[in-house]
Amino acid sequence: MKLSLLTDQLCVEATTGAHPSVDPEVTAICYDSRKVTPGAVFVAIEGFAADGHRFIPAAVKQGAVAVICRTPVVVDAVVIRVADPRAALAQLSCRFYGQPADRLTLVGVTGTSGKTTVTYLLEQILEKAGHRPGVVGTINYRYAGQAFTNPVTTPESLELQEMLRQMADSGTTHVAMEVSSHSLDLHRVDGCQYDVAVFTNLSHDHLDLHGTMDRYWCSKKRLFSDYLKPADSDNPLRAVVNTDDPRGRELAAALGTMVLRTAANGDGDIVPLGVVRDLAGLRGSIATTHGAIPFDSPLVGDFNLENILSAAGAALALGIPTAAIAAGIDTTGCVPGRLERIPEGGERYIFVDYSHKPGALENAISALRVLTAGRLITVFGCGGDRDRSKRPVMGEIAARLSDLTVVTSDNPRSEDPLTIIAQVESGVREVCPRRLSADALTTGWQKKGYLVEPDRRAAIASAIAAAHAGDAVLIAGKGHETYQILAGETIHFDDREVARQVLEDMNEAGA
């Protein structure tokens, strides 16, 4: 593709560095100078760790024929200056890969929690309806019978457009996509117009990026204001909004008639009927304008009921028959790391969950709290180099709702684990001042308290050992993740594997 054709829709501030008649053939687009090949266009984006403008000379040396940047630079290549290189990267990527989103039906799911589960449910529903779904999400990317590892929930625009092109070429018809606030603010989903958009909920998260909850909320709303196709006679319903959430009610009111309102509390267009809740899952039916949808799901907790309603709403907005919706919900098994039960626990109910933010942690603990006949033990920590303000908040939530709270490390990254734990502990002590020792747990504990154990493996072992038949243990924070980052070193660590090993060791010891 000629450079002029690739860039003709950019809002260009200036073009320098080559004779106006030069119009090179473009073979690739790159924003990582290490991946530049001869004939590539290099886009200098300002990242969180490094500014791409520093690497322009290296990119040109490796064969870049053009550079897209924000500040002036003198190199032996075409230099195109724009106000926002990230937005330009998205535009170029869409053009280079042939606007692949136009060949797909896109469902965007946003919110603080629940996005992953909703996309898993939609994937199964779409398959039961005879479609060929793809998924872009937190756990992995999936299409055409394959799963691919992912660095982030919503990839950079270049990788996203390339993947959408591969999806379309492989015969994928629908894509269920988790749309993060980062992706909306950083132009990653520019070029995507969603057929249906879903809002799950909003709670404290990502304030290290957004600064305030209002700014965070403004980012989420952009999925509906900037990226959602307008309603028309063929598609009168475009938005599915959880109106149990106060921000959801605000959003639904603003969107008007194009909204399907989901509500576990019974005040919406899509509501539950006769739901039975226990540690085996959720069973009942969903009342809709298209008739009742029976379901029998292994997903646990009221927050998963909200996720089921959201997925059903998205499917109805797509025109999927109720029978396919019911079949899809019933065949969606445990979502990896989302209240995933460790069956080897026997009469100890042990769950692993990804809840690494206040709202998600409260949802997970609350779900188990009402379903557990015995005591509830929560193991969790907070990640380093992330929003520090949520640490005492999560400590307070865990201690308030649990009988025993075990505070440990998550992914400290470059931070001191003990500093993170101290910040969490400050919230714990607001509602539970009684600190216990590991030895005290082995001899039995009757009163509410908490334990500090920086070693995550030892923390999990202490929690499981302290549990009796009928008790529940929640291991929160990492979920599906299979690593731990300590002082810049990444080691293998899977909460599920650790829990199983602890149980195996206890069984061998006769505990």
C-alpha positions in Angstrom: 0.0 0.0 0.0 1.3 3.4 -1.0 2.1 5.8 1.9 -0.2 8.5 0.5 -3.2 6.1 0.4 -2.4 4.9 3.9 -2.2 8.4 5.4 -4.7 10.3 3.4 -7.3 10.5 6.2 -4.8 11.6 8.9 -5.1 15.1 10.3 -1.5 16.1 9.3 0.1 19.1 10.9 3.3 19.0 8.7 5.2 16.7 6.4 8.9 16.9 6.2 12.0 14.9 5.5 11.6 13.9 1.9 10.8 15.3 -1.5 7.0 15.7 -2.0 7.1 13.3 -4.9 8.4 10.4 -2.7 5.5 8.0 -2.1 7.1 4.8 -0.8 5.3 1.4 -0.6 4.4 0.5 2.9 5.0 -3.1 4.0 4.2 -2.9 7.7 3.2 -0.6 10.6 5.2 -0.7 13.8 5.3 1.2 17.1 8.1 -0.9 18.6 11.4 0.1 16.9 12.8 -3.4 17.5 10.2 -4.9 15.2 10.8 -2.4 12.3 11.5 -4.0 8.9 12.4 -2.4 5.6 9.4 -0.5 4.2 7.6 -0.1 7.5 6.0 3.0 8.9 7.1 3.7 12.5 4.6 5.4 14.8 6.2 7.1 17.8 3.7 6.7 20.7 4.3 8.0 24.2 4.1 4.9 26.4 4.0 4.5 30.2 7.6 3.3 30.3 9.2 5.0 27.3 8.6 7.6 24.7 8.7 6.3 21.1 10.2 9.5 19.9 13.5 8.4 21.4 13.6 5.5 19.1 12.9 7.2 15.8 16.6 7.2 14.6 16.8 3.5 15.4 13.6 2.8 13.4 14.9 4.7 10.4 18.2 2.9 10.6 16.3 -0.5 10.4 14.5 0.6 7.3 11.4 2.6 8.2 10.4 4.7 5.2 8.1 7.0 7.2 7.7 8.2 10.7 4.5 9.4 12.4 5.3 11.6 15.4 4.1 14.5 17.5 7.3 16.6 17.7 9.7 17.7 14.9 12.6 15.4 14.0 15.2 15.3 11.2 15.8 11.9 9.8 16.3 10.3 6.3 12.6 9.3 5.9 9.2 10.9 5.4 8.2 12.6 8.7 4.5 13.2 9.2 3.6 15.2 12.3 0.2 14.7 14.0 -1.3 15.9 17.2 -2.0 12.4 18.6 0.2 9.5 17.3 -1.9 6.9 19.2 -5.0 8.0 17.3 -3.0 8.0 14.1 -1.8 4.5 14.8 -5.4 3.3 15.1 -6.4 5.0 11.8 -3.4 3.6 10.0 -4.0 0.1 11.4 -7.6 0.1 10.2 -6.6 1.2 6.7 -3.7 -1.2 6.5 -5.8 -4.2 7.5 -8.8 -3.3 5.3 -11.3 -2.1 8.0 -11.9 -5.7 9.3 -14.4 -4.7 11.9 -16.9 -3.9 9.1 -16.9 -7.6 8.3 -17.8 -8.7 11.9 -20.6 -8.3 14.4 -19.0 -6.7 17.4 -20.3 -6.9 21.0 -18.3 -4.6 23.4 -18.5 -5.3 27.1 -17.3 -2.7 29.6 -17.5 -2.2 33.4 -15.2 -2.8 36.3 -16.1 -6.4 36.9 -17.9 -9.2 35.1 -16.5 -8.5 31.6 -14.7 -11.8 31.3 -17.7 -13.9 32.4 -20.1 -12.1 30.1 -17.9 -12.8 27.1 -17.5 -16.5 28.1 -21.3 -16.8 28.3 -21.8 -14.9 25.0 -19.2 -17.2 23.3 -21.3 -20.3 24.2 -24.6 -18.7 23.3 -23.3 -17.6 19.9 -22.0 -21.1 19.2 -25.4 -22.6 20.2 -27.0 -20.2 17.8 -24.9 -21.5 14.9 -22.5 -18.6 14.7 -18.7 -18.7 14.8 -17.6 -16.4 17.7 -14.3 -14.9 18.6 -13.3 -13.5 22.0 -11.0 -10.7 23.0 -10.5 -10.7 26.7 -8.5 -10.8 29.9 -7.8 -14.6 30.0 -6.8 -15.0 26.3 -7.9 -14.3 22.8 -9.9 -17.1 21.0 -11.2 -17.7 17.5 -11.3 -20.5 14.9 -10.8 -23.2 17.6 -7.6 -21.6 18.9 -6.6 -19.7 22.0 -3.8 -17.2 22.1 -2.0 -15.7 25.1 -2.5 -12.0 25.6 -0.5 -9.2 27.2 -3.5 -7.0 28.0 -7.2 -7.2 28.1 -7.8 -5.1 25.0 -4.7 -5.0 22.7 -3.1 -2.0 21.1 -4.9 -0.9 18.0 -2.3 -2.4 15.6 -2.6 -5.8 17.2 -6.3 -5.5 17.5 -6.9 -4.7 13.9 -4.5 -7.4 12.8 -6.4 -9.9 14.9 -9.8 -8.8 13.7 -8.6 -9.2 10.1 -7.4 -12.8 11.0 -10.8 -13.5 12.6 -12.7 -12.3 9.6 -10.5 -14.2 7.2 -10.9 -17.4 9.3 -14.7 -17.2 9.0 -15.5 -15.7 12.5 -18.8 -14.0 12.4 -19.2 -12.4 15.8 -16.7 -11.0 18.3 -17.3 -10.6 22.1 -14.8 -8.1 23.3 -13.8 -6.8 26.7 -13.4 -3.1 26.3 -11.2 -1.7 29.1 -11.1 2.0 30.1 -7.5 2.0 29.0 -8.4 0.9 25.5 -11.0 3.7 25.3 -8.7 6.4 26.5 -5.7 5.2 24.5 -7.6 4.9 21.1 -7.1 1.1 21.0 -10.6 0.5 19.7 -10.8 3.4 17.3 -12.1 2.0 14.0 -14.5 -0.4 15.8 -18.2 0.4 15.7 -20.1 -2.0 18.0 -23.4 -3.6 17.2 -24.2 -4.1 20.8 -22.5 -2.6 23.9 -22.9 -4.0 27.5 -22.3 -2.2 30.8 -21.8 -4.4 33.8 -21.0 -2.1 36.8 -18.6 0.5 38.1 -16.5 0.4 41.2 -13.1 1.6 42.5 -10.3 0.7 40.1 -7.6 2.2 37.8 -7.5 5.5 39.7 -3.8 5.5 39.1 -4.6 6.2 35.5 -7.8 8.1 35.7 -7.3 10.0 38.9 -11.0 10.2 39.9 -14.1 8.0 39.7 -15.8 10.6 37.6 -13.0 10.5 35.0 -13.0 6.7 35.1 -16.8 6.8 34.5 -16.4 9.2 31.6 -14.0 6.7 30.0 -16.5 3.9 30.3 -19.3 5.9 28.9 -17.4 6.5 25.7 -18.1 3.0 24.5 -21.8 4.1 24.2 -21.3 7.7 23.1 -18.4 7.2 20.6 -18.3 3.6 19.5 -21.8 2.2 19.4 -23.8 2.1 16.2 -27.0 4.1 16.2 -30.2 2.3 16.6 -32.4 1.9 13.5 -35.5 0.1 12.5 -33.7 -3.2 12.0 -31.7 -2.9 15.2 -33.7 -0.8 17.7 -31.8 -2.2 20.7 -28.0 -1.5 20.9 -27.2 -1.1 24.6 -27.6 -3.6 27.5 -27.2 -1.9 30.9 -27.2 -3.3 34.4 -29.5 -0.9 36.2 -28.8 -2.5 39.6 -25.8 -0.3 39.4 -26.3 3.5 40.1 -24.1 4.4 37.2 -26.1 2.0 35.0 -29.3 3.7 35.9 -27.7 7.0 34.9 -26.5 5.5 31.6 -29.8 3.9 30.7 -31.7 7.2 31.3 -29.3 9.0 28.9 -29.5 6.3 26.2 -33.3 6.1 26.2 -35.2 3.6 24.0 -32.2 1.8 22.6 -31.5 0.2 26.0 -32.3 -3.3 27.4 -32.2 -2.9 31.2 -31.1 -5.9 33.2 -31.8 -6.0 36.9 -31.3 -8.8 39.4 -33.5 -6.9 41.8 -36.5 -7.4 39.4 -36.9 -3.8 38.1 -35.9 -4.1 34.5 -36.6 -5.5 31.0 -34.6 -8.7 31.8 -35.0 -10.0 35.3 -34.6 -13.4 37.2 -37.5 -15.6 38.3 -37.4 -18.2 41.0 -33.6 -18.4 41.3 -32.1 -21.1 43.6 -28.6 -20.2 44.8 -26.1 -22.5 46.4 -22.5 -23.5 46.1 -23.4 -25.7 43.2 -24.5 -22.7 41.1 -27.6 -20.8 40.0 -30.9 -22.3 38.7 -34.1 -20.6 37.7 -35.4 -18.6 34.7 -35.0 -15.2 33.1 -38.1 -13.2 32.3 -37.8 -11.3 29.0 -40.1 -9.7 26.5 -39.4 -12.7 24.3 -40.5 -15.2 26.9 -38.9 -17.0 29.8 -35.4 -18.5 29.5 -34.7 -21.4 31.9 -31.1 -21.9 33.0 -29.1 -24.2 35.2 -25.6 -22.7 35.6 -22.5 -23.8 37.7 -21.6 -20.1 38.2 -21.9 -19.1 41.8 -23.2 -15.9 43.4 -25.5 -13.0 42.8 -22.9 -11.1 40.8 -22.8 -14.0 38.4 -26.6 -13.8 38.1 -26.0 -10.2 36.9 -23.5 -11.5 34.4 -26.0 -14.1 33.1 -28.6 -11.4 32.7 -26.2 -9.2 30.8 -25.2 -12.0 28.4 -28.8 -12.9 27.8 -29.6 -9.2 27.1 -26.8 -8.9 24.6 -27.9 -12.1 22.9 -31.5 -10.8 22.7 -30.3 -7.5 21.2 -28.5 -9.6 18.5 -31.7 -11.4 17.7 -30.6 -14.8 19.0 -33.5 -17.2 19.9 -34.2 -17.9 23.5 -33.5 -21.6 23.1 -29.9 -20.9 22.1 -29.5 -18.5 25.0 -30.7 -21.1 27.5 -28.4 -23.8 26.0 -25.4 -21.4 26.0 -25.8 -20.4 29.6 -26.2 -24.0 30.7 -23.0 -25.1 28.8 -20.8 -22.3 30.1 -18.8 -24.1 32.8 -16.6 -22.5 35.4 -14.7 -19.5 34.0 -11.0 -19.8 34.8 -10.2 -18.0 37.9 -13.7 -16.6 38.4 -14.9 -18.2 41.6 -13.4 -21.4 40.3 -13.9 -24.2 42.8 -11.0 -26.5 43.7 -12.9 -29.8 43.9 -10.1 -31.6 45.8 -11.1 -29.6 48.8 -14.0 -32.0 49.6 -16.1 -30.6 52.4 -13.8 -27.6 52.6 -15.2 -25.2 49.8 -12.1 -23.7 48.3 -12.5 -21.0 45.5 -9.9 -19.1 43.4 -11.0 -15.7 42.1 -9.5 -12.9 40.1 -11.0 -10.2 42.3 -8.2 -7.6 42.6 -10.3 -4.5 43.0 -12.6 -3.5 45.8 -16.0 -4.1 44.1 -15.0 -7.5 42.8 -13.6 -8.6 46.1 -16.8 -7.5 47.9 -18.9 -9.3 45.4 -16.9 -12.6 45.7 -16.8 -12.6 49.5 -20.5 -11.6 49.7 -21.5 -14.4 47.3 -19.8 -17.0 49.4 -20.9 -15.4 52.7 -24.6 -16.1 52.1 -24.0 -19.6 50.8 -21.5 -20.8 53.4 -22.8 -22.7 56.5 -19.5 -22.5 58.3 -16.8 -19.9 58.5 -15.4 -17.9 55.6 -11.6 -17.4 55.2 -10.2 -14.9 52.6 -6.7 -14.9 51.3 -5.6 -11.8 49.3 -3.1 -9.2 48.6 -2.7 -6.1 46.4 -0.5 -5.7 43.3 2.5 -3.3 43.3 2.9 -0.4 40.9 -0.8 0.0 40.7 -3.5 2.1 42.4 -2.4 2.5 46.0 -5.7 4.1 47.2 -7.6 0.8 46.9 -5.3 -1.2 49.3 -6.8 -0.1 52.7 -10.3 -0.2 51.1 -9.9 -3.8 50.1 -8.4 -4.6 53.5 -11.5 -3.2 55.2 -13.8 -5.2 52.9 -12.1 -8.5 53.4 -11.9 -8.1 57.2 -15.5 -6.9 57.5 -17.0 -9.7 55.5 -14.7 -12.6 56.5 -14.3 -14.6 59.7 -10.5 -14.9 59.0 -8.5 -12.6 56.7 -5.1 -13.7 55.5 -3.1 -10.8 54.1 -0.3 -11.8 51.7 1.5 -10.7 48.6 0.0 -10.6 45.1 2.4 -9.2 42.4 4.6 -6.7 44.3 6.4 -5.9 41.1 9.0 -3.2 42.0 7.5 -2.3 45.4 8.4 -3.6 48.8 5.8 -6.4 49.6 5.8 -5.4 53.3 4.9 -1.8 52.4 1.9 -3.0 50.4 0.8 -5.4 53.1 1.1 -2.6 55.7 -1.2 -0.4 53.6 -3.7 -3.3 53.3 -3.5 -4.0 57.0 -4.4 -0.4 57.9 -7.8 -1.1 56.4 -8.1 -4.5 58.0 -7.5 -3.0 61.5 -10.3 -0.5 61.1 -12.8 -3.3 61.5 -10.8 -6.2 62.9 -8.0 -5.3 65.3 -7.3 -8.9 66.4 -4.1 -10.1 64.7 -3.4 -13.8 64.9 -0.3 -15.9 64.5 0.0 -18.9 62.2 0.5 -21.1 65.3 -2.7 -19.9 66.8 -4.6 -21.0 63.7 -3.3 -24.6 64.0 -4.7 -24.9 67.5 -8.1 -23.6 66.5 -9.6 -20.1 66.3 -13.0 -19.1 67.4 -13.0 -15.3 67.2 -12.8 -13.1 64.1 -9.2 -12.1 63.3 -6.5 -11.7 60.7 -3.1 -13.2 59.8 -0.3 -11.5 57.9 1.8 -13.9 55.9 3.9 -12.3 53.1 4.7 -15.7 51.5 1.7 -16.4 49.3 2.2 -20.1 49.2 2.4 -20.3 53.0 -0.6 -18.0 53.3 -2.7 -20.3 51.2 -1.5 -23.3 53.2 -2.4 -21.6 56.5 -5.9 -20.7 55.3 -6.7 -24.2 54.0 -5.3 -25.8 57.2 -7.5 -23.5 59.3 -10.7 -24.5 57.4 -13.0 -27.2 58.7 -15.7 -29.1 57.0 -18.4 -26.7 55.9 -16.0 -23.7 55.8 -15.2 -21.8 52.6 -11.8 -20.4 51.6 -11.5 -17.7 49.0 -8.1 -17.2 47.4 -8.4 -13.8 45.7 -6.4 -11.6 43.4 -4.7 -13.7 40.8 -7.4 -16.0 39.5 -6.3 -17.4 36.2 -2.8 -15.9 36.4 0.1 -18.4 36.4 2.9 -16.1 37.6 4.0 -13.8 40.4 6.2 -10.8 39.8 8.7 -10.2 42.7 11.3 -7.4 42.4 11.1 -7.5 38.6 11.5 -11.3 38.5 8.6 -13.3 37.1 8.2 -16.8 38.6 5.6 -19.5 38.0 2.8 -19.3 40.5 -0.8 -20.6 40.1 -3.1 -20.3 43.1 -5.1 -23.3 41.9 -2.0 -25.5 41.6 -0.8 -24.4 45.1 -4.2 -25.1 46.7 -4.2 -28.6 45.1 -0.7 -29.3 46.3 -1.5 -28.1 49.8 -4.5 -30.4 49.9 -2.5 -33.3 48.6 0.1 -32.8 51.3 -2.5 -32.5 54.0 -4.2 -35.8 52.8 -0.8 -37.6 52.9 -0.2 -36.3 56.4 -3.7 -37.3 57.4 -4.8 -33.8 58.3 
